[in-house]
Amino acid sequence: MPPIEVGSTSPLAAVSARLSRAGSARPAETTSLAAWSESPAVDAAAALDPGAPPIDAERVAMIRRAVENGTYPIVPAQIADAMIAAGVLLRSHHE
């Protein structure tokens, strides 16, 4: 098998020497760098905020009163279906 030749073993610098010298940058580069560094930062938290959840306060109050009075209809078949559906959804997202 022929030997494998490796390129230069001199260390690489993170910044080129010609770019690190003061005054070597062209005016256009300096202007764009200055504009970039002075631009306002983007507030990612505000951009990702979904806002307030859509809650129907009147319906919540009506259900709360029905539960307190004991008149809220409980249908075991609907509860079982919802529990099964929730289990299926949870398993399908993790696979």
N, C-alpha and C positions, 0 to 999 in steps of 0.2 A: 504494500500500500504506500503511495507517495506521501511525503510529509505535508502537513497542512500548514500553509503560511498564514500568519496573523499579521495584520496591518501594523501601523505605528503603535508603539507602546507608550508614547508620551501622554501625560495626563491631559484631559480635556478640561477647559475652563467653562464655568457656567455662563459667563458673559464674554463675548469677543473683546479683545483688547482694543480694537478700533472703535467699538461702541462705548467703551468705558472712559475714553479720554474726553475731558470737558472741552466743549467748543467744536467737536468734530461732527456733531449732528447738523443736518441741513435745517434751515429755518422751518420748512414745512413739517418735518418730523417733530421739531420742538413744539410747534403750535398744536399739532394733533395730540401730542402727549400731554401738554398742559390742559387742553380742553377735556381730554379723557379723565385726567386726575381730578379736575374740578367739577365734573358732572355729579349731580346728586345721586345718592345710592338708592336703589330700588327697595322699597319696603315689601319684602316677600310676604310677611305676615298679613298685611292688608290685602294683598292680591289673592291670597289663598283663603281669606275669611269667607265662609259660606253665608254669613248673615244669620239672622234669627231664624229658628226653626218655625215652620208653618203650624201653629197651634191654634185650634178653634177653642178659645177660652169658654165660650158658651156651651159647647158640647161637652167639654171636660167637666164643667160645673153640673150639667144635667146628669152625666154618668156618675159623678161623685154623690149626688143626692140620691140617685137610684140605688147605689151600693149601700149608703147609710140607711135608707128606708127598707132595704131588703127586697126591692122590686126589680133589681137588675136581672135580666134573664140570663141564666147560665145553661148553656147547651153543651153537655159533655162531648158529643160527637164533634162539634166545632172546635172545642179546646183540643181534643185528640188530633184532629186534622192539622191544626196549627202547629202543635208540637212536633208532629211527624214532618211537616213541611220545613220547619226550622232546622230539624236534624239533618234533613237531606241537603238544605242549603249550606249548612256548616261543613258537611263532609265534601260537597262538590267544590268548594273554594280552596280546600287544603290539599287536594289531589293534584 
